[in-house]
Amino acid sequence: MTADLETRRTDTPDRFELYGPLALFAVILCMIAAHLSLLRVPYFWDETYFAPAARDLFLTGKLIPFSVPVESHPPLVYLWLAIWWKLFGFSILVARGAMLAVSAITLAGVYRLARLFTTGAVPIVVTALTAIYPVFFVESTLVQLDMAAAGLTLWGLVACLQGRRWETGLLFSLAVLAKETAIAAPCAVLAVDFILALLDRKQSIGASIRSVLKSAFPLLLPFLALVCWFVWLHHMTGTFFGDAYYVRYNLDGAARPTRIFLACIQHLWHLLGYLNLFVLTGLAGIICAARPRLPAPGAPGQNTRGWLVLAVLTAGYVLMLSIVGGVTLARYLLPLYPLVILACVAAISSRVKWWPAVAGLATLAFVAGLFPYTNRFLFRRDDNLAYLDYVALHQAAIESFAKGQKWKVVSVWPGSDELSMPWLGYTKQPLDTTEIESFTRQDLIAAGQNHPQYLLMFPRGACKAGNPFLRAHGPRGDYFRGTQELTPDEVAALMNARVTYRAQRNCDWVAVLKVAGPDNAIQGQPAH
């Protein structure tokens, strides 16, 4: 095993050794205060899967959810939410508070990791920039798995770079039990240790592998934890990775060369330029190319192994997520955004004295990225505050026709869950809901056979013009990749209905259609 972090020089005192923790506490308090108005927001989009899975555990104590399809995701986050609900009561407020606590722990991990590579004000600036980056900011209260996986991964990296191997193994094990993709972290550490052992010790490949495994046994614990989870899942459900559709969509349908290449490009865009991140990464690239490093006698030594671990982890995550997964989501890269911000700020601060001005410019860019645009720019609703528009629109739309009546309603997911599960925060009583795959002619005609009374319509891909990287090669008929759906007026003509409610906020919209006539007649025949 190679040496751990090089010893920090102490000939120049660092006043942030004393004030840094206070500054971190202030950043976390500001972050919590900024999210207070978001703690009662109803569950949104993918949360309508994760929240019911956590609720199942809360109600039954069983690790396998029953109210939603079984997926391969481990249950640590569900367990965390169930504990909070047991202690403080079952509510949206408590669930969002539990996730906010996770994000606070993650920010503390960002600060501790940055302290291992930089000095002065840089660690606290890195932490603050991470906190306000739109993807991190929004994920801080959403009931999803990526924030917990990111926080535990970062703390695992801190323990690893400080030479605490068993603590590293424990933290990485918890990370993979939060989300299975966190297995990339121990893989990256083992790969770096093997490379350095091979280069430094001039041993054969076999001898290097044996020496690394002998000293890195704790890093095998995450693999054991993940295998145990999959074995338990198979024991309980008969499948290792979840229901057939989930496996087909995320594994079989994703492992194609063209898809892997284009997904890699999309992930690199998410990691280096998405939602104004290009301001920081672009300026870092320009400054690094134009300015040499400043002499800094009080700075820490060049932590070659540490930076190599971060670089290999970043590359490994991007490659893994390009091979596995049906969609390319920015939140999947949540463990990597602090690393990119750390690398950029460290590089800039080591070359120019006016680096705080660059950090300030990046701060303004990140804040601007938090707010949805009225044009159709490429971002998902839950990557910035656009999800608030969705929630407000759906609450108003459902209120326009529910009003204490139990109507028969047709909608696509997640609108169908919003209508049928009042505890998600959209309706006061469950409605008789028929879920369809998409707002296409064929699906609507099939749904019309159930004689619905209302339709709740909304765009799947609001706030983005479609994903050009995936739409170019995705299977036809897959709504995530740009299926052409009917407009509310076209649906009204098809189903003998009229639009009773229509609203738009920024780049999102919703419509409610009331189907006319006792027989809910359908105009037209199914296409052949």
C-alpha positions in Angstrom: 0.0 0.0 0.0 1.3 3.4 -0.9 1.8 6.2 1.7 -1.2 8.2 2.8 -1.5 11.9 2.6 1.7 13.8 2.7 2.2 15.7 5.9 1.0 19.3 5.8 3.6 21.9 6.2 3.2 24.0 9.4 5.7 26.9 8.9 2.8 29.2 8.0 -0.1 29.2 10.4 -3.6 28.6 8.9 -6.2 30.7 10.6 -8.9 28.6 9.1 -7.8 25.7 11.2 -9.6 27.5 13.9 -12.4 29.4 12.0 -13.0 26.8 9.4 -15.4 24.6 11.5 -17.4 27.8 12.4 -17.6 28.8 8.8 -18.8 25.2 7.9 -21.4 25.5 10.6 -22.6 28.8 9.1 -22.8 27.3 5.6 -24.9 24.4 6.9 -27.2 26.7 8.8 -27.6 28.9 5.7 -28.3 25.8 3.6 -31.0 24.6 6.1 -32.6 28.1 6.2 -32.7 28.2 2.4 -34.6 24.9 2.3 -37.2 25.7 5.0 -39.8 26.7 2.5 -39.4 23.4 0.6 -40.0 21.1 3.5 -43.7 20.7 2.9 -43.6 20.4 -0.9 -45.5 17.2 -2.0 -43.5 14.3 -3.3 -42.4 14.8 -6.9 -41.8 12.4 -9.8 -39.3 9.7 -8.8 -40.1 10.4 -5.2 -43.4 8.7 -5.8 -41.4 5.4 -6.1 -38.9 5.9 -3.3 -41.3 7.4 -0.7 -43.8 4.5 -1.0 -40.9 2.0 -0.8 -39.8 3.7 2.5 -43.4 3.8 3.7 -43.7 0.0 3.1 -40.8 -0.5 5.4 -42.2 1.9 7.9 -45.5 0.1 8.0 -44.3 -3.6 7.9 -40.7 -3.6 8.9 -39.9 -5.6 5.8 -36.9 -4.6 3.6 -38.7 -5.5 0.3 -41.4 -3.0 -0.8 -44.8 -4.3 -1.8 -46.7 -1.3 -3.1 -44.2 -0.5 -5.9 -42.3 -2.8 -8.3 -39.2 -4.4 -6.8 -35.9 -2.8 -7.9 -32.3 -3.6 -7.0 -31.8 -0.6 -4.8 -30.7 -1.5 -1.3 -32.8 -0.3 1.6 -30.6 1.9 3.8 -32.3 5.2 2.8 -35.7 3.6 3.3 -34.6 2.5 6.8 -33.3 6.0 7.6 -36.7 7.5 6.6 -38.6 4.8 8.6 -36.7 5.6 11.7 -37.4 9.3 11.3 -41.1 8.6 10.8 -41.2 6.4 13.9 -39.5 9.1 16.0 -41.3 12.2 14.7 -44.4 11.1 12.9 -45.3 10.1 9.4 -45.4 13.3 7.2 -43.8 14.9 4.2 -42.1 17.5 6.6 -40.3 14.7 8.5 -39.2 12.9 5.4 -37.7 16.1 3.9 -36.1 16.9 7.2 -34.5 13.5 7.2 -33.0 14.1 3.8 -31.9 17.6 4.8 -29.9 16.0 7.6 -28.2 13.7 5.1 -27.3 16.7 2.9 -25.8 18.5 6.0 -23.7 15.4 6.7 -22.6 15.3 3.1 -21.5 19.0 3.2 -19.4 18.3 6.2 -17.8 15.5 4.2 -17.1 17.9 1.4 -15.4 20.2 3.8 -13.3 17.5 5.4 -12.2 16.1 2.0 -11.3 19.6 0.8 -9.2 20.1 3.9 -7.0 17.2 2.9 -6.1 18.8 -0.4 -6.2 22.6 0.2 -5.7 25.2 2.9 -7.0 28.6 3.8 -10.4 29.6 2.7 -10.5 27.1 -0.2 -12.3 24.3 1.7 -15.1 26.4 2.9 -15.5 28.0 -0.6 -15.7 24.5 -2.1 -18.3 23.5 0.4 -20.4 26.6 -0.2 -20.3 26.2 -4.0 -21.3 22.6 -3.6 -24.3 23.6 -1.4 -25.6 26.1 -4.0 -25.0 24.1 -7.1 -28.5 23.4 -8.5 -28.4 19.6 -8.6 -27.0 19.4 -5.0 -29.3 22.1 -3.7 -32.5 20.5 -5.0 -31.5 16.9 -4.0 -30.9 18.2 -0.5 -34.6 17.7 0.4 -35.8 15.1 -2.2 -36.5 11.6 -1.1 -34.1 9.9 -3.4 -31.0 7.7 -2.9 -28.2 9.7 -4.4 -27.5 12.2 -1.6 -26.9 9.5 1.0 -24.7 7.5 -1.4 -22.7 10.7 -2.1 -22.3 11.6 1.6 -21.1 8.2 2.6 -18.8 7.9 -0.4 -17.2 11.3 0.5 -16.7 10.3 4.1 -15.3 7.0 3.0 -12.8 8.9 0.8 -11.7 11.0 3.8 -11.1 7.9 5.9 -9.3 6.2 3.0 -6.9 9.1 2.4 -6.2 9.4 6.1 -5.2 5.7 6.3 -8.2 4.4 8.3 -8.8 1.3 6.3 -11.5 -0.5 8.4 -13.5 2.8 8.7 -13.1 3.2 5.0 -14.6 -0.3 4.4 -17.5 0.4 6.7 -18.4 3.7 5.2 -18.1 2.4 1.6 -20.3 -0.6 2.7 -23.0 1.8 4.0 -22.7 3.8 0.7 -23.4 0.7 -1.4 -26.3 -0.1 0.9 -27.7 3.4 0.1 -27.3 2.9 -3.6 -25.5 0.1 -5.4 -23.7 2.4 -7.8 -21.5 3.5 -4.9 -19.4 0.3 -5.5 -17.4 2.4 -7.9 -15.6 4.0 -4.9 -13.9 0.9 -3.5 -13.1 -0.2 -7.1 -11.4 3.1 -7.7 -9.3 2.9 -4.5 -8.3 -0.7 -5.2 -7.4 0.2 -8.8 -5.2 3.1 -7.7 -3.4 1.0 -5.0 -2.8 -1.7 -7.6 -1.4 0.8 -10.1 0.9 2.4 -7.6 2.0 -0.9 -6.2 2.9 -2.1 -9.7 4.8 1.1 -10.5 6.5 1.7 -7.2 7.5 -1.8 -6.2 8.4 -3.1 -9.7 6.6 -6.3 -8.8 4.9 -8.7 -11.1 1.2 -8.3 -11.7 0.4 -11.3 -9.5 2.6 -10.2 -6.7 1.1 -6.7 -6.9 -2.4 -8.1 -6.7 -1.5 -10.2 -3.7 0.1 -7.3 -1.9 -2.8 -4.9 -2.5 -5.4 -7.5 -1.5 -3.5 -8.4 1.7 -3.5 -4.8 2.9 -6.8 -3.7 1.4 -9.1 -6.5 2.8 -11.4 -3.9 4.4 -12.2 -2.6 0.9 -13.7 -5.9 0.0 -16.4 -5.4 2.6 -18.6 -3.2 0.3 -18.6 -6.1 -2.3 -19.7 -8.5 0.4 -22.4 -6.2 1.6 -23.8 -5.8 -1.9 -23.6 -9.5 -2.6 -25.5 -10.2 0.6 -28.2 -7.7 -0.4 -28.7 -9.3 -3.8 -28.8 -12.8 -2.3 -31.4 -11.6 0.2 -33.4 -10.0 -2.7 -33.3 -13.2 -4.6 -34.4 -15.2 -1.6 -37.4 -12.9 -1.0 -38.4 -12.3 -4.6 -36.8 -14.9 -6.8 -34.8 -12.2 -8.7 -31.4 -10.7 -8.1 -31.9 -7.3 -9.7 -35.6 -6.5 -9.4 -38.6 -7.0 -11.7 -38.1 -7.9 -15.4 -38.9 -4.5 -16.8 -36.4 -2.8 -14.5 -33.7 -5.2 -15.5 -34.4 -5.0 -19.2 -34.5 -1.2 -19.2 -31.4 -0.6 -17.1 -29.2 -3.5 -18.1 -30.3 -5.2 -21.3 -31.5 -2.1 -23.1 -28.5 0.1 -22.0 -25.5 -2.2 -22.9 -25.2 -1.2 -26.6 -22.0 0.5 -28.0 -23.8 3.5 -29.5 -25.8 4.1 -26.4 -22.7 3.8 -24.1 -20.8 6.3 -26.2 -23.6 8.9 -26.4 -24.5 8.4 -22.7 -20.8 9.0 -21.8 -21.0 12.3 -23.7 -24.2 13.2 -21.8 -22.6 12.4 -18.4 -19.5 14.5 -19.2 -21.8 17.4 -20.1 -23.6 16.9 -16.8 -20.3 16.8 -15.0 -18.5 19.7 -16.6 -21.0 22.1 -18.0 -24.6 21.5 -16.8 -26.6 24.3 -15.3 -23.8 26.9 -15.6 -21.1 24.6 -14.2 -19.2 25.5 -17.4 -18.5 28.9 -15.8 -16.3 27.3 -13.1 -14.8 24.5 -15.2 -14.2 26.8 -18.2 -12.4 29.5 -16.2 -10.4 26.8 -14.4 -9.2 25.4 -17.7 -8.4 28.9 -19.1 -6.5 29.9 -16.0 -4.6 26.6 -15.8 -3.5 27.0 -19.4 -2.5 30.6 -19.0 -1.0 30.9 -15.6 1.7 28.8 -13.8 1.3 27.7 -10.2 2.1 30.4 -7.6 4.8 29.7 -5.0 3.1 28.6 -1.8 5.5 27.5 0.9 2.7 26.9 3.4 0.6 24.8 1.0 0.2 21.1 1.4 2.4 18.8 -0.6 1.3 17.4 -3.9 -1.0 14.5 -2.8 -0.5 12.4 -5.9 -2.3 9.4 -4.6 -5.2 11.4 -3.4 -5.8 13.2 -6.7 -5.3 10.0 -8.6 -8.0 8.3 -6.5 -10.4 11.2 -7.2 -9.6 11.1 -10.9 -10.0 7.3 -11.2 -13.3 7.5 -9.2 -14.6 10.1 -11.5 -13.7 8.2 -14.7 -15.1 5.0 -13.2 -18.4 6.5 -12.2 -18.9 8.0 -15.7 -18.0 4.7 -17.4 -20.2 2.7 -15.1 -23.2 4.9 -15.5 -22.7 4.9 -19.3 -23.0 1.1 -19.4 -25.7 0.7 -16.8 -28.9 2.6 -16.6 -31.9 3.4 -18.8 -31.6 7.2 -18.5 -28.7 9.6 -17.9 -29.6 11.7 -14.9 -27.5 14.4 -13.4 -28.3 13.3 -9.9 -26.5 10.0 -10.5 -23.3 12.0 -10.5 -23.9 13.6 -7.2 -20.8 12.1 -5.5 -18.7 13.6 -8.3 -19.8 17.3 -8.3 -17.9 18.1 -5.1 -14.8 16.6 -6.6 -15.1 18.6 -9.8 -15.7 21.8 -7.8 -12.7 21.0 -5.5 -10.4 20.4 -8.4 -11.4 23.6 -10.1 -11.2 25.9 -7.1 -7.9 24.3 -6.0 -6.4 24.8 -9.4 -7.6 28.4 -9.7 -6.5 29.4 -6.1 -3.0 27.9 -6.8 -2.5 30.2 -9.8 -4.1 33.6 -9.2 -4.5 35.7 -6.1 -7.9 37.0 -7.2 -9.5 33.5 -7.2 -12.3 34.7 -4.8 -13.6 36.8 -7.7 -13.8 33.7 -9.8 -15.6 31.8 -7.0 -18.0 34.7 -6.7 -18.8 34.6 -10.4 -19.4 30.9 -10.2 -21.7 31.5 -7.2 -23.8 33.9 -9.3 -23.9 31.4 -12.2 -25.0 28.6 -9.9 -27.8 30.7 -8.3 -29.0 31.6 -11.8 -29.1 28.0 -12.7 -31.4 27.3 -9.8 -34.3 29.0 -11.5 -36.2 27.5 -14.4 -36.1 29.3 -17.7 -39.1 30.1 -19.9 -37.4 28.8 -23.0 -37.0 25.0 -23.6 -33.4 24.6 -22.3 -32.0 21.2 -21.5 -32.6 20.5 -17.9 -34.9 18.2 -15.9 -37.5 19.5 -13.6 -35.8 18.0 -10.5 -32.3 19.4 -11.3 -33.4 22.9 -10.3 -36.5 24.6 -8.9 -38.6 23.8 -11.9 -40.1 21.0 -9.9 -41.9 23.6 -7.8 -43.8 24.7 -10.9 -44.8 21.1 -11.6 -46.1 20.6 -8.0 -48.0 23.8 -8.0 -49.6 23.1 -11.4 -50.6 19.6 -10.4 -52.1 20.7 -7.1 -54.2 23.3 -8.8 -55.2 21.0 -11.6 -56.3 18.2 -9.3 -58.2 20.6 -7.0 -60.1 22.0 -10.0 -62.0 18.7 -10.5 -61.5 16.5 -7.4 -63.5 18.6 -4.8 -64.5 15.7 -2.7 -65.7 13.6 -5.6 -64.3 10.1 -6.5 -63.9 10.5 -10.2 -62.5 7.9 -12.7 -59.3 9.6 -14.0 -56.8 8.6 -16.7 -53.1 9.8 -16.4 -49.6 8.6 -17.0 -47.1 8.0 -14.2 -46.5 9.8 -11.8 -49.8 11.6 -12.2 -51.6 8.3 -11.5 -49.8 7.9 -8.2 -50.6 11.5 -7.2 -54.3 10.8 -7.7 -54.4 7.4 -6.0 -52.2 8.1 -2.9 -53.4 11.1 -0.9 -50.4 11.0 1.4 -48.2 12.1 -1.5 -49.7 15.5 -1.0 -51.9 16.2 -4.0 -55.4 15.1 -3.1 -57.4 14.6 0.0 -58.9 11.3 -1.0 -57.9 8.5 -3.4 -59.4 8.6 -6.9 -60.2 5.7 -9.2 -57.2 6.0 -11.5 -56.2 4.3 -14.7 -52.5 4.5 -15.6 -51.4 4.6 -19.2 -47.9 4.5 -20.7 -48.2 7.7 -22.7 -50.6 10.3 -24.1 -50.5 8.6 -27.5 -53.6 7.7 -29.6 -53.3 4.0 -29.1 -52.9 4.2 -25.3 -55.7 6.7 -24.9 -58.1 4.7 -27.0 -57.3 1.6 -24.8 -57.9 3.7 -21.7 -61.2 4.9 -23.0 -62.7 1.4 -22.8 -62.8 2.0 -19.0 -65.1 5.0 -19.4 -63.0 7.6 -17.6 -64.5 10.9 -16.5 -61.4 13.1 -16.5 -57.9 13.1 -17.9 -54.9 14.7 -16.2 -52.4 15.7 -18.9 -48.8 17.1 -18.6 -45.6 16.9 -20.6 -43.1 14.2 -19.7 -40.2 16.3 -21.0 -41.0 19.8 -19.9 -38.1 22.2 -19.7 -36.0 20.2 -22.2 -36.2 19.9 -26.0 -35.6 16.1 -25.7 -32.3 14.4 -25.2 -30.5 14.5 -28.6 -27.9 12.0 -27.4 -30.3 9.3 -26.5 -33.2 10.1 -28.8 -31.0 9.4 -31.9 -30.7 5.7 -31.1 -33.3 4.9 -28.4 -36.0 2.3 -29.1 -39.1 3.7 -30.7 -42.1 4.2 -28.4 -40.0 4.9 -25.3 -41.4 8.0 -23.8 -38.1 8.9 -22.0 -36.5 9.3 -25.4 -38.9 11.6 -27.2 -42.2 9.8 -28.1 -44.5 12.3 -29.8 -47.6 12.6 -27.7 -50.9 14.3 -28.4 -51.7 17.8 -27.3 -54.7 18.5 -25.0 -56.7 19.8 -27.9 -56.0 16.7 -30.0 -56.9 14.5 -27.1 -60.1 16.4 -26.6 -61.1 15.8 -30.2 -60.1 12.1 -30.0 -62.0 11.3 -26.7 -65.1 13.6 -27.1 -63.8 15.7 -24.2 -63.3 19.4 -23.4 -60.4 21.1 -21.7 -61.8 22.4 -18.3 -58.5 23.5 -16.8 -55.2 24.6 -18.4 -52.3 26.4 -16.8 -48.6 27.1 -17.5 -45.7 28.2 -15.4 -42.3 29.0 -17.0 -41.6 25.9 -19.2 -44.1 23.5 -17.6 -47.9 23.1 -18.2 -50.8 20.9 -17.1 -54.3 20.4 -18.5 -57.5 18.7 -17.2 -60.0 17.3 -19.7 -63.6 16.2 -18.9 -64.9 13.4 -21.0 -68.4 14.1 -22.3 -71.4 11.7 -22.6 -72.4 8.7 -20.5 -70.6 6.3 -22.9 -67.5 8.5 -23.1 -67.5 7.9 -26.9 -64.1 7.7 -28.6 -63.8 9.4 -32.0 -61.8 7.2 -34.3 -60.5 3.7 -34.3 -57.2 2.2 -33.1 -54.4 2.5 -35.6 -53.2 -0.7 -37.2 
